[in-house]
Amino acid sequence: MSTPMFEVWPSTTAEWITPRDVAANSGAAPRYNFTTGLGGILMMPGARGLDAPPFLLHYDEIPAIDGAFARHVRAQSREIFLPLYLYGADRSSLLQVRREFLASINPAFGPGRLVLTEGDGSSRFIDAHYVSGAEGDEATEASGFTWAKYGVILRAMDPYWYSGETVERTFRTNVTDLKPFFDTPFFGLNINRTYALNQSIVLSVSGDVQTWPEWQINGPVSGVHFSREDANGAVQEFTMDVTLTSTQSAYIDTRPGRKQAVLLDGTGTNLWDKLGPNPNLWGIQPGENTVTLAVTGTGAGTSVNLTYRPRFISA
């Protein structure tokens, strides 16, 4: 007789990364582990808002016709509720835990990051601002001499969860004879000793919704054409006419709310004017995407890095 899964699957781990660490992109370890009690805080049963976000459906009702016609649907920002239990060995310890935690959720520094890791090691995170719930309650059922309960409410402006793993693909020239550029499952990529970089790949993207890539272009180059074709044959594209030496790199961020094109030389020189007219900084859909890159003015050291994180409806 097999053992039920719930008896062998380890607990889901919930961790909190502070707004300051998120803003600094420091890669610091989570400040709190709400599952093990690291930092003096445990998450009790009753968390809400970890699955699907709320959706807003726009529709039209037509006179004399039953029902309605859907026009548009979009995911709204989501609310997350965390029932937390703070504790200390004595009163001084509790005060320290409480004060440090309240400082760690200060929304003035931006969103913090809630990270959930499952028993199989897979993790997803969501960035969210603290809204309310930690005002304090001195009622006998809500606090004691060495403990306190908070019902913390967070607001995630981006309602989707992100994979804990970044996906990276590198396009580069090669001085060897004609040979495959990528191994399976990437097909038909060949580069010869002329340093050509004009290739297509079929990019299989996990996730539930569209995500947007980040690009780093390492010279020498004189221009780049980026295009994506979906399963229905629709093509989206944009170009960048920029001259980079072998020691220079450019960065393009296509993510909504963060879009930028800059020179990675320490100055952050704006390269937005180097993008072609009406650039369509396309995203990549779940499933198969045919991504084509055409680079001119290449040399032996030319390469282009594509990175993205799959996004999901739920944790």
N, C-alpha and C positions, 0 to 999 in steps of 0.2 A: 504494500500500500504506500503510495507516494505521500510525502510530507506536504501539507498545504503551503502555498507560496507565502502567505503572511507569516509563517513560522520561520522561514529561512531568509526572507528579504530584509536587509538591514533598514533601519529607519531613514526616512528622508531628512536630510540635514538642511537647516535654514540658517543662513549667515547674513550679517549686515556689514556693508562697507560704507564708511562715513562720506558725507557730501564733499568734504575737503579732499579725501583720497580719490574720489571719483573725478572731481574737477582737476586735480593735479595729474590724473592718469598715472599714478605712482606705481601701480601694480602691488600695492601694499596688501598684506594678508587681511582678511576680514577682521574688524575690531571685535565683533560679537558672534558667537555661535549659539543660536537660540535653542539648539537641540542638546548640546552637551553642557550648556550653562557657562561656557567660557565668557568671562566678563561679568558674571553674576546675574545673568538674565536667562530665563527659560521661556519658551513659547508653550502655552497651554493649549488644550484642544479648543477648537472653535474658530480657527482662522477662516477668513472669507475673501473672495475676490481673486483666487489664484488660478481659476480656470478661464472660461471664455469672457472676453470683455463685453460691455453693453454695445449694442449696435443701434444706430439711428436709421430708420427706413423712411425715405421720402416717397410719397405716392400721391397719385391724383385720383379723385373720385369723379367719375363721369356721370352726368345726369342720365337717367333712364337706362343705365347699364348696371347690372349687378356687380358688386365687388369694387375693386379699384385696380389701378395700374401702377406697379412699382417703377419709380424713376431713378432712384439712387440709394445706395446703402453705404454707410461708413461706420467704422469702429470709433467709439468715443473714448475719451480718457477714462481710466478705470480707477475705482476705489478699492483699496486693500485694507482689511482689518486684521490686526495682529494682537491677540490676547497675551500679554507679557507679564511674567512674574519676576520681580526684582527681589534679591535677597542678599544678606550679608551675615557674617559671623557675629557682628554686634552692630550697634547703632551707627558708629563711625564708618564701618564698612558699607552699610546700606547708603548712607549719605554720599559716600564717594562714588558708589555704583550709580546712584540716581543722578548726581550732578554730571558725571562723565557721559552718561547716556543722553541726557537732555542736550548737552553740548554737541553730541555726535549726530543728532537728528536736525540740527538747526537748519531750516530751509533757506535762510539767508545766503548760505553757501552753495545752494543748488540742490539737486536731488541726490539722495543716497542710493545704494544699490542692494536690492534683496536678491540673494543667490540661493537657489534650491538645488541640492545634489541628491540624486536618487541612489538606491542601493547598488545599481549597476555601474555607478561612477559617472553617469551622464549628468550634466548640469545646465541650467538655464538661469538667466538673470533678467531683472527688470529694474529700471531706474524710476524712483518715485520720491516726491516731496512729502515731508511730514506735514500734516494738516492739523490734527487735534488728537485728543485722547490721553495726553500726558500732563494734563493740568494739575492732577493730584486730587485725591479723595481721602479724607481722614476718617471716613466711616469705618466701623469695626470690621465689616466684611471686605473692605477694599485695601486696608493697610494695617500694619502692626509695627512693633518696635524695631524689628529687623527685616521687615518685608513690605512690599507694596505691589499692587496690581494696576496695570495700565491697559486700556483698550485702544491701542495706537491705530490711527487712521492715516493711511498714505494715499497720495494721488499720483498715478502714473500718467503723464501727458502722452507718452507713446504707449499705447495699450498692449503692445506685443512683447512677448518674452524672446530674448536673444540666446542663441546657443553659447555655451561656455567656451566653445572651440572656434577659433578664427580659421576660415578656409583661405588658403593662399595658392595662387598659380603664378608661375614666372614664365614670361616669354623672353628668350634671349637668342642672340646670334651665336654661331659656332663656327670655328675655323676648320673643323674636320670635314671630311667628305660628306655627301648627302646622307642623312640618317634621320630616323624618327625623332621628333622633338619631345613628345611625351609618350610614356608607356600607356597601356590600356588603363582606363577606358577612353583615352583621348586619341583620336584617329586622324590620319592624314596630315600630320605636321612634319614638314621636312625643311631643313635649313641647309644651304650650301656654303662654300667657302667665300662667296661674295658678300657675306654678312647680311643677306636679305632677311627681312622680318616682315612678312606679309602672309599671315596664316589665320586659319579658322580652327576653332575647337568646338566640340559639343560639350557644354558644361552642364552636368547634372546637379541640380540644386535641391537639397532637402529643405524642409520648412513648409509652413502653411500659407505664407503670404509673400508678396514681393519684398525684396531687399535691395539695397543700393551699394554698389562697390566703391572702394577707394583705390586709386591708381598712383603708382610711383613710377616715373619715367626717368631712367638713368642714361645719360648721354654716352656717346654723341648721338644726337638726332637733329633733324631740321623740321620735322613735322610728324604728327600722328593722326590717324583716322580710326575712330572707334565705332563699331557698329554691332548691333544685336538683332538677330532674326528669331521671332517666336515660332511656335509650332504651326501657326496659321500662315506663315510667310511674311508677316508684317515686319518691316525693318525700321529700326530707330538708330540714329547716328549723330555724332558730333566730331569736330576736329579741333586740333590745337596746332597752330603754326608758331612753334617756338624753337629757337636754336640753342642747343645745349652742348657744351664741350664734354669731353670725357670725364671731367671732374665735377660736373653739375647734374642736379636732379630736380625734377618738378613733381608736384603733388596735386592731385585732383580729388576732391571729396564730393561725391554726388549725393550724399545723404540729405534729405529734406531738413531745412533749418540749419544745416552746417555747410552748405555748398560753398566751395572755395577752390581757387587755383593759385598756387603760390610756388615760389622758387625756394628750394630747400638749401639755402646757403647761410642760414643764421639770421638773415634780415627779413625773411618772409615776404619778399617782393611780390606784389600782386600781379598775377598773370591772367586775370580774367579777360583782359583785352586781347589776349592771344587765342582765345577760343573763337571758333567760327561764328557766323551770324546765327542768332536764335538757336543756341546749342541745346540739344535734347539730351540732358544728362540722364540717360536711361537707367532703369533698374533691371534686375534679373528676376524672372518668375520662378516659382517652384516647378520642378521638372527639368526638361531639356531646353537649353538656350544655345543657339549657335552664335558664338562671339568671334568676331573677326577684327584683327588688328593689322593695320598697314602703317609701317614706320619708314620714313625716308631719312636720308643722311646718316645711316647707321654705320657703326664700326664694330670692332671685335668686342668691345665692352658694353655695347648697347643691351639694355634689358628693360622690361616693363613688368611690374608686379601688380597683380590684381588681388585684393583681399576683400572679404565680406564675412558677415555672420548671418546664418539663417535665422529667420524670425518665425515665431510660433504663436498660435492663438492661446495656448495654455502652457502652464508650467509642466 
